[in-house]
Amino acid sequence: MTNTGARAGKEVIQLYVSAPESKIFRPVKELRAYKKIELNPKASKTVEFILKPSDFSYYDVKAKAFVVEKGVYKIMVGTNSRDIRLQTEIGIAAEERELPYDTTKLAAYYTPNGAFPDEAFSEALGGPIPKKESGLSQIGWETSLSETRFKLSGRVFYNLVNMGINHIYKGDDENSSLMRAFIRELNNGNTLRALATSNGGFLTKGMTGGIIDILNYRFFRGAYRLIKYAARNKKYDRMLLKFEDSEYRGK
């Protein structure tokens, strides 16, 4: 790797493995190793990677183990998955194995069109899909937003959050639609603790604690905490606005 510029710089060298002739459903490229280096202007450095058998393996759902498939593999090096600078091919000899699933049932995965039937997922999983729990006994700080839907009170909260997202990012244009979908998916995976610290101060940790109490049917305690910390938050906002106004007038 050579820094051809006039300033020091950093780069992440990434190594990908691909099995273009594989009969197994697997990613087009799999990131197997990477190294971050820093180079001064005009400096060069050799980056080395050591690949292990596990770097060429896949999980066989029938054998319930990671195995290596016989065939040709591409070794690719670049700065990201779309910027491949070097590549070569190697052949790997391995034991012949039967396919761990019926490929005709995985047509939705080999030629994706946006729909993935349960039958296809079950075949790829190697067994029946686990049933979702019908209820959630307790909502806590580590409960994700999507998990709150398993409780009646949580479903109300979940819908209110998504209504707020739709209101903030309202609009019929494509950008607004994509932003709404992105924020919804991002929030769905976030825990309530993460939501309390990543909303720009609109919902404080104390207010979130009150909401958690309400979701667990401790209504009076939760309402008290929610009102108490909401009032504190509003007072802080007034002080901040007053300070910013005085700073502006001072200029």
PyMOL commands that set and color helices and strands:
alter all, ss='L'
color gray80, all
select helices_A, chain A and resi 53-56+103-110+118-125+146-150+152-168+174-189+192-197+205-215+219-250
alter helices_A, ss='H'
color red, helices_A
select strands_A, chain A and resi 9-18+30-39+57-60+65-68+71-80+83-92
alter strands_A, ss='S'
color yellow, strands_A
deselect
rebuild
show_as cartoon
